[in-house]
């Protein structure tokens, strides 16, 4: 069974359809990029996942239950959501209290809560900041606090809204590394992003919305490796893919390490 499934979902604001007959699923341990131009329906889709909104037609299923009749507080047992702007989420007086809040609400101070919070802070590199006030931290670290809070919930599905916005490349690589490790724990990840380099580093599948419909659903490498298609969908091509195209490589590696490996392989082949 998939971790998240949309089945023929329609949603409209007023008389205007925003999502049109949308169907897809995401497996446990799969990381998917959700892309599209502004107004394509990405935010509406994520709100449907956490039951902030409900479909007009069709259904959204998380695990073995649909979201029908459910509210975000009930969905928090299965879905964690990280906002684009961390200041929309932060409210506690210390980093530890912020990260511990949702697990305590969900698990009622069970012995595992302390462990989950400690592990989440270590994972994002903020264990030494546990007693700091979140608003005393730089914006990039505040973003990591909200990510740690989501990880500590131990969700089945993790939804990330522009997780690398406001981060430098080193911070974005840290988030990519965190996402890769979360996948190994069989968590499904859905990341709304415009950062195709982050997608190349952490997300193996791309789902592109256009006018409320799925315009592309497939391997991320196939999307950004096709410069014409990527351009038509309003996406940038990662520098590694641009370099591989300029070098005339037969395929389009998305990561710098893959470009280096492909070049080394070509050099070895030319020596023989």
C-alpha positions in Angstrom: 0.0 0.0 0.0 1.2 3.5 -0.8 2.0 6.0 2.0 0.0 8.7 0.2 -2.5 8.5 -2.6 -4.6 11.0 -4.5 -7.4 9.4 -6.5 -9.3 11.5 -9.1 -9.1 14.6 -6.9 -10.9 17.8 -7.8 -10.8 21.0 -5.9 -12.0 24.5 -6.7 -12.0 27.9 -5.1 -15.3 29.5 -5.9 -16.1 28.5 -9.5 -12.5 28.0 -10.5 -11.0 24.5 -10.6 -7.5 24.5 -9.0 -6.9 20.7 -9.1 -8.5 18.7 -11.9 -8.9 14.9 -11.7 -5.5 14.4 -10.0 -4.3 10.9 -9.4 -0.9 9.8 -8.1 0.6 7.8 -5.2 3.9 8.0 -3.2 5.4 4.9 -1.7 7.0 4.6 1.7 10.6 5.6 1.4 10.1 7.6 -1.8 11.1 11.3 -2.0 9.1 13.3 -4.6 9.6 16.9 -5.8 6.4 18.9 -6.4 7.0 21.6 -8.9 5.1 24.0 -11.1 4.6 27.7 -11.8 2.9 29.9 -9.3 -0.8 29.2 -9.3 -0.3 25.7 -10.5 -2.0 24.2 -7.4 1.0 23.1 -5.3 -0.1 24.8 -2.1 -3.7 23.5 -2.4 -2.4 20.0 -2.9 -0.3 20.1 0.3 -3.2 21.5 2.2 -5.3 18.5 1.1 -2.6 16.1 2.4 -2.9 17.5 6.0 -6.7 17.9 5.8 -6.6 21.7 5.9 -8.8 21.3 2.8 -10.9 18.4 1.5 -11.5 17.3 -2.0 -14.7 18.3 -3.8 -14.5 15.0 -5.6 -12.2 12.0 -5.3 -10.2 11.2 -2.2 -6.8 11.6 -0.5 -5.5 8.6 1.5 -2.7 8.6 3.9 -1.8 5.0 4.9 -5.0 3.0 5.1 -7.4 5.9 5.8 -8.7 8.8 3.7 -8.7 12.4 5.0 -12.5 12.6 4.8 -14.0 14.0 8.0 -10.6 14.5 9.5 -8.8 17.6 10.8 -5.1 18.5 10.8 -4.8 17.6 14.5 -5.8 14.0 13.7 -3.5 13.9 10.6 -0.5 14.9 12.8 -0.2 11.2 13.9 0.8 10.4 10.3 1.8 13.6 8.5 4.3 16.3 9.4 4.3 19.6 7.6 7.2 22.1 7.5 6.2 25.6 6.4 8.1 27.7 3.9 8.7 30.4 6.4 9.7 29.1 9.9 8.4 32.1 11.8 4.9 30.9 10.9 5.5 27.8 13.1 7.7 28.8 15.9 6.2 29.8 19.3 8.0 28.1 22.1 10.7 29.7 24.4 13.4 27.1 23.7 14.5 25.0 20.8 13.9 21.9 22.8 10.4 22.9 23.8 9.6 23.7 20.2 10.8 20.4 18.9 9.1 18.5 21.8 5.7 20.1 21.5 4.1 17.9 18.8 5.5 14.6 20.1 4.3 15.4 23.6 0.8 16.2 22.2 0.8 13.0 20.1 2.4 10.6 22.6 1.5 12.1 26.0 5.0 12.3 27.4 5.9 8.7 26.7 9.5 7.7 27.4 10.2 7.8 23.7 9.5 11.5 23.3 12.8 12.6 24.9 14.7 10.2 22.7 12.9 11.4 19.6 13.6 15.0 20.3 17.2 14.5 21.1 17.7 12.4 17.9 15.9 15.0 15.8 18.1 17.9 17.1 21.3 15.9 16.5 20.2 15.1 13.0 19.8 18.7 12.0 22.9 19.8 13.9 21.2 21.9 16.6 21.7 19.8 19.7 24.0 22.4 21.2 21.2 25.0 20.7 18.5 23.2 22.6 18.3 25.8 25.4 18.3 28.8 23.0 15.2 30.8 22.1 14.3 30.0 18.5 14.1 33.7 17.6 17.7 34.3 18.8 18.9 32.0 16.0 19.5 33.0 12.4 16.8 32.4 9.9 18.5 29.3 8.4 18.8 27.7 11.9 15.2 28.5 12.6 14.3 26.6 9.5 16.2 23.6 10.8 14.3 23.9 14.1 11.0 23.4 12.3 12.5 20.5 10.3 13.6 18.9 13.6 10.1 19.3 15.0 8.7 17.5 12.0 11.2 14.7 12.3 10.5 14.2 16.0 6.8 13.5 15.2 8.1 10.4 13.4 5.5 10.7 10.6 4.6 8.4 7.8 4.6 11.3 5.4 6.7 14.4 5.6 5.6 17.5 3.6 8.2 20.2 3.0 7.3 23.6 1.6 10.4 25.2 -0.1 12.8 23.5 2.4 15.9 25.2 1.0 14.6 28.7 0.5 16.8 31.2 2.4 19.6 28.7 2.9 23.1 28.9 1.4 24.4 25.9 -0.6 25.9 24.3 2.5 22.6 24.5 4.3 20.7 23.1 1.3 23.1 20.2 1.2 22.5 19.5 4.9 18.7 19.4 4.2 19.3 17.1 1.2 21.3 14.8 3.4 18.6 14.8 6.1 16.0 13.9 3.5 18.1 11.0 2.1 18.4 9.6 5.6 14.7 10.0 6.3 13.9 8.1 3.1 15.9 5.2 4.5 13.5 5.0 7.4 10.6 4.4 5.0 9.1 7.9 5.4 7.5 9.3 2.2 8.7 12.8 1.4 6.8 15.4 -0.7 8.8 18.6 -1.2 7.4 21.7 -2.9 10.5 23.2 -4.4 11.9 25.4 -7.1 15.5 24.3 -6.2 16.3 21.8 -8.9 19.8 21.3 -7.5 18.3 20.2 -4.2 15.9 18.0 -6.2 18.9 16.4 -7.9 20.6 15.8 -4.6 17.7 14.4 -2.6 14.6 13.6 -4.6 14.4 10.8 -7.1 11.0 11.6 -8.6 9.4 14.8 -10.0 5.7 15.6 -10.1 5.0 18.8 -12.1 1.6 20.6 -11.9 0.3 22.8 -14.7 -3.2 24.3 -14.6 -4.2 21.9 -11.9 -3.2 18.8 -13.8 -0.1 16.6 -13.8 2.2 17.7 -16.6 5.0 15.3 -15.7 5.4 12.4 -13.3 8.6 10.5 -13.5 12.3 10.3 -12.7 13.8 13.7 -11.8 16.7 12.9 -14.1 14.4 12.6 -17.1 12.9 15.9 -16.4 15.9 18.1 -15.9 18.0 16.2 -18.4 15.6 17.4 -21.1 16.3 21.1 -21.3 13.5 21.8 -23.7 10.9 20.1 -21.5 12.3 21.7 -18.3 12.2 25.2 -19.9 8.6 24.6 -21.1 7.6 23.9 -17.5 9.4 26.9 -16.2 12.2 25.0 -14.5 15.9 25.7 -14.4 18.5 23.0 -15.2 21.0 22.1 -12.5 24.6 23.3 -13.2 25.8 19.7 -13.3 23.3 18.8 -16.0 24.3 22.0 -17.9 27.9 21.0 -17.7 27.3 17.4 -18.8 25.4 18.8 -21.9 28.2 21.2 -22.7 30.7 18.3 -22.5 28.6 16.2 -24.8 28.0 13.4 -22.3 25.6 10.8 -23.6 23.3 11.1 -20.5 22.7 14.0 -18.1 24.1 13.4 -14.6 22.4 15.7 -12.1 25.2 15.8 -9.5 28.7 17.1 -9.8 30.1 13.8 -8.5 28.2 11.9 -11.3 29.7 14.2 -13.9 33.2 13.6 -12.6 32.5 9.8 -12.6 31.2 10.0 -16.2 34.2 11.9 -17.3 36.6 9.5 -15.6 34.8 6.6 -17.3 35.1 8.2 -20.7 38.8 8.9 -20.1 39.4 5.3 -19.1 37.6 4.1 -22.2 39.7 6.3 -24.5 42.9 4.9 -23.0 42.0 1.4 -23.9 
